[in-house]
């Protein structure tokens, strides 16, 4: 069955629905982009579409929430459909005084056609019920289908692929057997006491079985709860490991600072020692006086002009430097007086001192300056060491508090989980010879007891053969249902992962199994529980497209803000992949979703554009068709400018 939405109109309802008619085009467009600011009625429209498609009854409070204001007394909503090419209308008439809502259905070609009271769409559609949440999609379902403990994913598969019909068939067979039993009870009134005995025993066994199954459900719930808690703690420990990496990076950074400051201290120490060993560099006053001494030596040309060696050498000459002859008497006098002048070793010292004084004038460093730099380096080194010690203490404290506490909690929960698993094992153990197993504490034994007592009861009633056939029929139905669900789960899981490969090519997020909800996994995490809003939406789109792709009905897909929580790149991926999977897609968007998402549709001719806004002064609704109005409309964070 193919279903299309061709439009809707409303009067005296909230937001833009006070007085509006939306026509999705003739001929029908494949994609409809309806741009509306937040607060103008998107959520209300989605809700009314679900009501009109499912025929769900509304509570008085729900009806009250739809009215435009306190002055209106009546309201109206009409949904126009094409079902297998034939036009249909579902009308909702609201009476806000009595807080009631009446359904009317209009069709052409259905018998005599015309308008009839009640929700009277074709049977296949009236049975959709809560499945309207699948194709009229919101964020709550996105969360539910991946939340452990929820069953929305399985419910969607069972409902859409009509596995629920098998359950209904089984219930009908059981009802038939029960009816025959009741009839037999009446016919056996003469032996009423005899019947009551076997009936009481049978009901006792049923009651015990019901109690045991409740225990089974409770144990499984506890195990699932403990598994979730264990995984949460393990994730926290993994996060601590990540924090260890952060600690290591900080530690390495501090160690580099310490090494640098140690080298600076060493360098400045050597340079300060050098300055300390050079008196001219030690203090400005001392430097000044030594410079004065050096100047005097230079001025007197000492020590060369008074060298004792010079006079000894002169005494050996025949003629003096003054051009006088040197005789024996003069030579002896020169040698005797030479003792009063400097020797060679003294000359070396003085020359070295003069050289040092000359070089010191070229030195720019001073002891006090180097000393200040040394002190700064020592201070920085001390500060870095203190920072390292503080980081180590903080890490030790965190390790002692967090990790130890987490490990204690983990061990405690694991022990509790083991105890519950042991109780569940004893409850379900099919080894009837195990010590302490009785029909009152073991489900397989209890089911066997129920069968025995039911057989006795049915034998007394004369309905044994019928009950056995019904029992066999129900078992076959269960096998077919379980095999079908298993096959559908496997196929949909594989298709979902194929879509995820396209939607999230850079992320290893996959569906590992479908067990009530979608169980997610990555390359690093066996069961991933925490996901971002973008990942959640991507998984939901992938699952729904896989689910609806081969469904027995061709249904429209309506979504509110399909890309608001996705980044631009992911929007482009989703917009290029998802729309092709549906014959009709209606998307309510805000202006910020145009970038990356709506842009994909601009080159197609098979798109209906509508921009809806409300005048803040008059309250009038404006509906502008066409791509130009759609592209030029502006709002801030989805609010009307």
C-alpha positions, 0 to 999 in steps of 0.5 A, a space after each residue: 500500500 502506497 500512502 502520500 500526504 498531499 496537504 493539511 489545513 487548520 483553524 483556531 489551533 496553536 501557532 501558524 495553525 490558527 488559519 492556514 492551508 498547506 498544499 504540497 503541490 499538484 502534481 505531488 513533489 517528492 521532497 517538501 522543505 517547509 521552513 518555520 522559525 521555532 515557536 510557530 507550530 512545528 511540534 504541534 503540526 507533527 503531533 496532529 499528523 500522528 493523531 490523524 494517521 493513527 486515530 489515537 484518542 486525545 485526553 482532555 489536557 491534550 485537546 486543551 493544549 491545541 487551542 489557539 487562545 482562551 477565546 476560541 471554542 472550536 478548532 479544526 484540522 484536516 489531513 489530505 492523503 492519497 492512498 494507492 492513488 485514491 484521495 482520502 481526508 481525515 478530519 479532527 473537529 475540536 470542541 474546546 468547551 467540552 474538551 472533545 475531539 471527533 474524527 471524520 473520514 472522507 473517501 471517494 470510491 469507498 462503497 458509496 463514498 462520502 464523509 463518515 464519522 470515526 477514523 475509517 482509513 483502510 485496515 492496513 493503516 488503522 493497525 499502524 498505531 504507534 508505528 506512526 512515530 517511525 515515519 513521523 519522526 522526532 528526537 525521542 524515538 532517536 534516543 529510545 531505539 538506542 537506549 538499553 532496556 527500551 524495546 522500541 527497535 524490536 517493536 518497530 520491526 514487529 509492528 511494521 513487518 506484521 509479526 504482531 499478527 502472529 501473536 494475535 493469531 496465537 491469542 485467538 487460538 488460545 481464546 478458542 481453547 479457553 471457550 471450549 473449556 468453559 463450555 465443557 465446565 458447564 456440561 460437567 456440572 454434575 462432577 463440579 467438585 472433581 473439576 474444581 480440584 483439577 482446575 485449582 491445581 492447574 491454576 496454582 501451577 499457572 500462578 507459580 509459573 507466572 511468579 517465576 517468570 516475573 522473577 526471570 524478568 526481574 533477574 534479567 532486568 537486574 543483570 542488564 542494569 548491572 551490565 550497564 553500571 559495569 560498562 559505565 565504570 569501565 568507561 570511567 576507568 578508561 577515561 582515567 587512563 586518558 587522564 593518565 595520558 594528560 598527566 604524562 604530557 604535563 609531567 613531560 612538559 614540566 621535566 623539560 622545563 626542569 632540564 632547561 632551568 638546570 642547564 641555565 643554572 649551570 651556565 650562569 654558575 660558570 659565568 658568575 665564577 668567571 666574573 668572580 675570578 676577574 676582579 675588574 668584573 667583580 665591582 665597578 669601583 675596583 674596576 675603575 682603580 685597576 683601570 687607572 693603574 693600567 693607564 699609569 703603566 702604559 703611560 710610563 711604558 713599564 715594565 720594559 723601560 726598567 727591565 734589569 735584563 736590559 741593563 745586563 745586556 747593555 753592560 756587555 756592549 761597547 757603546 751605550 744607547 747614548 753613543 758613549 763608550 762603555 768601559 770596564 768601570 762603566 759596565 760594572 756600574 751598570 751591572 751593580 745598579 741593575 739589581 734595583 730594577 724589575 726581573 723577567 718574572 715580574 715583567 711577565 706578571 705586570 704584562 699579564 696584568 696589563 693584558 687582563 686590564 685591557 681585555 676586561 674593558 671589552 667584557 660586557 658582563 658584570 658579576 651582579 648581572 650574572 648573579 641576578 640571572 642565576 637567581 632567576 634561573 634557580 627560582 624558576 627551577 625551584 618553581 618547576 620542581 614544586 610544580 612537579 611535586 604538586 602534580 605527583 601528589 595530586 595524581 597520587 590522591 586522584 589514584 587513591 580516591 577515584 581509581 580505588 573507589 571505582 575498582 571497589 564499586 566495580 567489584 561490588 557490582 560484579 559480585 552482585 551481578 554474579 549472584 543474580 546470574 546464578 539465581 537466573 541460572 538456577 531458575 532456568 536450568 533445564 537439568 531436572 536432576 540438579 540438587 534442590 530443583 523443584 517445580 516451584 523454583 525452576 521454570 522448566 520443571 514448572 512448565 512441565 508441571 503446568 502441562 501435566 496439570 493442564 492435561 489432567 484438567 482438559 482430560 476431565 473436561 473432555 477437551 484434551 485433544 483440542 488443547 493439545 492441538 492449540 498448544 502445538 499450534 502456539 509453539 509453531 507460531 512462536 518458532 515462526 515468530 522468533 525465526 522471522 524476528 531473528 532474520 529481520 534483525 540480522 538483515 536490518 542490522 546489516 543494512 543499517 551498518 551499510 548506511 552508517 558506513 556512508 553517513 559516518 565514513 570517518 567513525 567506526 560506529 556500528 550496530 552490533 546487535 538488535 535486542 529490544 534496542 540497538 546495541 552499538 559498538 566501536 573498534 575500541 569499545 565493545 558496547 558504546 552507551 554514550 553517543 553524541 546527538 549527531 551520532 544518535 541522529 545518524 544511527 536513527 536515520 540509518 536504522 529507519 531507512 533500513 527498516 522502511 526500505 523493504 517494508 510492506 507499506 510505502 509511507 511518507 517520511 516526515 521529520 522535524 529539524 532533520 539536521 540541526 544537531 549535525 555538523 555541516 559535513 555530516 549534513 551534506 552526507 545525510 542530505 545526499 543519502 537519506 532523501 533517495 530512500 523515500 518516495 515522499 519526504 516532508 522536512 520542517 527546517 529552521 533557517 540555520 539548517 539551510 547550510 549543508 542540508 537544504 543546499 542539496 535540494 536546490 538543483 532538483 526540480 522535484 522539491 516543494 518549498 514553503 516558508 511560514 512565519 507569523 506577524 508578531 503584531 497582527 498574529 497573521 500567518 504568512 505562507 510563501 512558496 518558492 525557492 527564492 523566499 526560502 533562501 532569503 528568509 532569515 531568523 536568529 537561532 530559529 526565532 522570527 526576526 
